[in-house]
Structure formats: C-alpha cells, structure tokens
Amino acid sequence: MSEKIYDAIVIGGGFNGLAAAACLARAGKATLLLEASDNFGGRLAAVSDDKSFPLPLGPHTLFALDPVLIRQMRLAKAGLKFAVRDMPLVGLRSDGKHLVLTRNARATASNIAVHSKHDAEMWPQFQRELFDLGRALRPFWSGAEETVYAKARETFERLSRTAAMAWLDSWFESDTLKSTLVFDATADGYSAIAPGSALAFVWRASQEMSGLQGAVAFPLGGFAAFAQVAIKAAYNAGVEMRTGALVQSLLLNGAAACGVKLSSGEEIFSRGVLSSLTWGETFASFLPPLTEGIVKSSALKHAAGSLAEAKLVFALNKNPLPVAPNLPSVARFVIAEKPETYAEGEMAARNGALASELPMEVVIAMAPDDGLAPADRCVVSALIRPVPSQPKTPWSELKPVLTDRVKAALARCFPNLPGAVIRTAVQTPDERPAFAVRDSRFTAKPASQISSSISGLYFCGPDSDPMTAVSGNAACIAAGMAAEALK
C-alpha cells in the first residue's frame, strides 16, 4: 500500500489522461497518472508493428484541440508545432471535376459554381450562419452556463431533430457538394440520416483550431511527435507518472471514490479519481461487485451501435497525387461521389456487410510533413465509414476484402496509387475504440457526461465529448470539476 495520499489519480495515459493530469497539476494538485502499458500517448502514438517503417494508426487530423487547453498545458512551450494549420476539404471525382472547399468563401463559391450556380450563391450565407451558430454554442459545449447560448436556442433545438443530410438538402442541390460535406457528420458511428446528426457540423464549426475557427490541422512530425509533446507537457506540469500500472479496481469509501487497486495488489489512495478510458471500460473493469447494477445500467446507456469506421494506411514509393489544375497537395480528400453512397453503406453495415462503394477521407501525410517517412516513401491514410461494427463475416476474413475495395476506390482518383503500394496496415473496428451513439451527446451539458453517480469519480475519456477528437475539452472540464471539489 502506498502511504502517500494524492489529490487525484488519473487512469489512462492517452492524450485525455495526460491533459487532465497536467491541468490538475497546474492547479496545484498532487496528481498521479497511471498507464497500464509500457508507454504513454495512447492512440496518438499507435503505429503498425513494422519496425523498419512503422505506419501511423492513430488520429487522422487535428480539428478540435482546444486553445484553452493549449495554454493550460503549455503545449507550445513543450514543442507543439503544426505542419499545416488549415487543410482544405476536397471532394474527389473520378471524372476529374474535383471540388475544392477552402476558408476563402469567394474562391470556394467559384469552385462550387462548376457544379451548381445556386449552391455557389448559397455558400457564403451557409458558411457565415454555420460559423455564427458555432460561436454562439461554443460556450455551452465548453461547460459554461446554459444562458450563454439562449439566442441560438431555437436553431439548436431544431437541428437537434434534423439529420445532417436533410439539413444539407435544405441548402444545396449539388450531390458533389453534399456528399463531400456530410462525411464529417458520420464519425463515431453516427448516421447521416439520423435526427440530430446536423449538430455535428455545428460542433465542428464551434471548435477553434490553431487560431482559426473550424480549421483542420496536422501536427509537425505526425501524431507520434505530438504524443511526445503532450507527455513532456504533463511532466513539466509536475505530474507523477507511472507506466506498467494496470488498475484492477476502484477503491470506495462508502459511495465515494478514494483510490485504486493495481493488478499487483498495490493500493493507492486519493481524494478523487479521473478515468480517461471510455465509460464502458471504466465501469466494466474497475467497479467492485456490489456496484453491479450501476455497471449494467452504464453498459446499456453506452453500448456501441452497429455503424463503425476502419482505417487503412499505405506506404508508397511515390506521391500518388494526380496532376490536376488547382488541386491542393495538402488537403482532406473525400471520396463519395453521391449522397446515396452513405445510405447504401449504412444499410449494408446494419446488415453486417461491407458496401461495394465505401465513403472515405484520405490524407497524404507526406504532403504536409516530409519528416514522416524516408525521402523515397509516402504515407497515405484513409478513414472509411460506415462499416459494420460486428460483421457477419469475421474481420480477420474481411480485411483483404476491405483493402481491395479501398484500393479500387483510390485508384479511380489516384491512378498511380495501386502500383506504388509497398506496405499496408489495416485497423478494423474490433481494433479501434467503440463509442456509444447517444442522441444526447450533442445536446447534454458537458458536466453530465463527465460526472458520475460515484462521488469523486470523473470521466474525461474520448466519449465524454460530443464527438471523438483530440480536443482535451472533457479533460479540461473534468480537471476543473475535480479541482473545485478538492478545495
């Protein structure tokens, strides 16, 4: 048994755990961070097991890293830099009529006009209203009082009942534009045709990334380098950090959390506990037998849905970008030529199968950062969704099918890609975190997703935010709530 009593113990050394621990330590709280594996960083540092040229399997891009957290963790001082701060969104088409969407409303409207003059005229108004609504709702999603978003309440409540695709239909007529935009509303197993999914656009527009509202960035050196920045920031903050520390159970003093017990048998006491794991992982793994009812209730509330996402990463011996006028090399490339592709993919996934056409977002990692691979290599990352979370055919057998379909889709837009592939890493839903699809994720107050029925236990995992992202917002709020309770 450890004799020291900490102010807070944080379970899990991924980004959210590092962020929560650093914020607590900066607030003057004695904080212990426990990580079960041999390394901190979690999904940020995830790579394939090929030692000669490991391929990144972590996050795809940065689009929600909270500026408040950047300041609190002092990430810039720890070395945070961006290879690119504002990536355009490109709808790739097999006929070469690609659609490029940038922050410049006039230039974007000109690009849209090739597909629809009506949509080109509507775009500036859509972008302006979306960003205005995002700014109005940002305080709510950041944990402020409900009154701050009262002026946006009517639109907020309407969009909470509106599907992402239906909302886009109300603005635009171009299939190319709608199928490019809607990919962002399908994260975490959400359906683009389900009520409330329209709020995904607003939540993303409420985020301030690298000083720009709604921007998508890429960290210099990739996410493995970003993981080292976060680890250094936690260390600089004074967090006590331990790897190889597998938490076996939560220690309770009556109905309050008072520490943890490790698999080694060691008991460590604290005045509060924060878990950066998912709700399901926390409740199912750590709570003692007498709390079985809470475990079952949480499991039902936070069960994953039937839709999921997969990730494929390719190592190439050359850059696959086609030679095309006005096509940026640094961008998020969406491959889904018509909105029906999403509906067909969702129908197949709900039936436990892979659709013949799979929507995907592609990032050529070497374009924003040439330090991620040897000079004669290129890294291409493809995020595919929707795919079935529990297919009728095991994922071990579906992997080659998925790989072939993704390659075929990429080949239509990147003709040079198939012949340039020298290695492939595949991450299927059974190898990626599963998140609950809850109607309340966008509409619930953040505190309700972070607090628990056990006094002194807080959640700051990836499913405590409205959408899974490298944001640290839940960690920041959880640390603030815990620090306040510890006064």
Disulfide bonds with the S-S distance in Angstrom:
none
